[in-house]
C-alpha cells in the first residue's frame, strides 16, 4: 500500500481547509434548523378551528325514525288519476293562408346573329393546253 507524506506546512493547510468546511456545514445546519422551527410554528398556528356549537343541519344523531312495514308498496311516482270525461269543446277551424307560388318566367334566349358567309375564292380552271418548253 502506498503512503503519502506531507510537510508540516501542507498538513497545516489541510487542517485549516477542513476546519473552514466544518464551520460552513455547521452554519448551514443552523439555517436549516431555524427554517424548520418557523415551519413548525406556522403549522401550529394554522390548526383547524374547533367545530361550531350552533345549530346543525340534518337529523339529530340520537333520534332514529322507524319506518312502518309496508309490504308490496311500490316506490316512485303515483299513477295519474283519471278524471271523468268532460264535454269536448269543438274549436272552429282556422283557415291557413295559402301562399301563392311565383310563376317562373322562361329565360330569355340570346338572339343568335346571322352568320355572314365569307366570299370563297374560286380558282380559274387551268387550261389543258400544254405549252412547249
C-alpha positions in Angstrom: 0.0 0.0 0.0 1.3 3.4 -0.9 1.7 6.1 1.6 1.5 9.8 1.2 3.9 12.1 3.1 3.1 15.7 3.8 5.2 18.5 5.1 4.3 20.4 8.2 3.0 23.3 6.1 0.9 21.1 3.9 -0.6 19.4 7.0 -1.5 22.8 8.5 -3.1 24.0 5.2 -5.2 20.8 5.1 -6.3 21.2 8.7 -7.3 24.8 8.1 -9.2 23.8 4.9 -11.2 21.1 6.7 -11.9 23.4 9.7 -13.4 26.0 7.3 -15.6 23.4 5.7 -16.8 22.2 9.1 -17.7 25.8 10.1 -19.7 26.3 6.8 -21.5 23.0 7.3 -22.4 24.0 10.9 -23.8 27.3 9.7 -25.8 25.5 7.0 -27.3 23.1 9.6 -28.2 26.1 11.9 -30.1 27.8 9.0 -32.0 24.5 8.3 -33.0 24.3 12.0 -34.2 27.9 12.0 -36.3 27.2 8.9 -37.8 24.0 10.4 -38.7 25.9 13.6 -40.5 28.6 11.5 -42.4 25.9 9.6 -43.5 24.2 12.9 -44.8 27.5 14.3 -46.8 28.1 11.2 -48.2 24.6 11.3 -49.3 25.1 14.9 -50.9 28.4 14.2 -53.0 27.0 11.3 -54.6 24.2 13.2 -58.3 23.7 12.4 -60.7 25.6 14.5 -63.0 23.7 16.8 -66.4 22.9 15.4 -69.2 25.4 15.9 -71.7 24.8 18.6 -74.6 26.5 16.7 -77.5 24.8 15.0 -76.6 21.8 12.9 -78.4 20.8 9.8 -79.9 17.3 9.3 -81.2 14.7 11.7 -80.1 14.5 15.2 -77.9 11.5 15.7 -79.9 10.3 18.8 -83.2 10.0 17.0 -83.9 7.4 14.5 -87.3 7.2 12.7 -88.6 3.7 12.4 -90.2 3.0 9.1 -93.6 1.3 9.1 -93.5 -2.1 7.4 -95.4 -1.7 4.1 -95.3 -4.9 2.1 -95.9 -4.7 -1.6 -96.0 -0.9 -1.9 -94.3 0.4 -4.9 -91.8 3.3 -4.9 -91.7 6.2 -7.3 -94.4 8.4 -8.7 -98.0 7.8 -8.1 -100.1 6.9 -11.1 -102.2 9.6 -12.7 -105.8 9.8 -11.5 -108.3 9.5 -14.4 -110.9 12.3 -14.3 -114.4 11.8 -15.6 -114.6 12.9 -19.3 -115.6 16.4 -19.8 -117.6 17.5 -22.8 -115.1 18.3 -25.5 -115.1 21.8 -26.9 -115.1 22.0 -30.6 -112.8 24.6 -31.9 -113.6 26.4 -35.1 -111.1 25.5 -37.8 -108.8 28.3 -38.7 -108.0 28.5 -42.4 -104.4 28.8 -43.1 -103.3 31.4 -45.6 -102.3 29.8 -48.8 -99.1 31.2 -50.2 -99.2 31.8 -53.9 -96.4 30.3 -55.9 -94.4 32.5 -58.1 -94.6 31.7 -61.7 -91.2 31.3 -63.2 -90.7 33.3 -66.4 -88.9 31.5 -69.2 -85.3 32.6 -69.6 -84.6 34.9 -72.4 -82.8 33.2 -75.2 -80.0 35.1 -76.7 -80.7 36.0 -80.3 -78.1 34.5 -82.4 -76.6 36.7 -85.1 -76.9 35.7 -88.6 -73.8 34.1 -89.9 -72.5 36.0 -92.8 -70.8 33.9 -95.3 -67.4 35.0 -96.5 -66.8 35.0 -100.1 -65.0 32.0 -101.3 -62.2 32.3 -103.8 -62.8 30.3 -106.9 -59.8 29.4 -108.9 -59.9 29.5 -112.6 -59.7 26.2 -114.3 -56.3 25.6 -115.7 -56.4 25.2 -119.4 -55.5 21.9 -120.6 -53.2 23.2 -123.2 -49.6 22.4 -122.6 -47.1 24.9 -123.6 -43.8 23.7 -125.3 -40.8 24.3 -123.3 
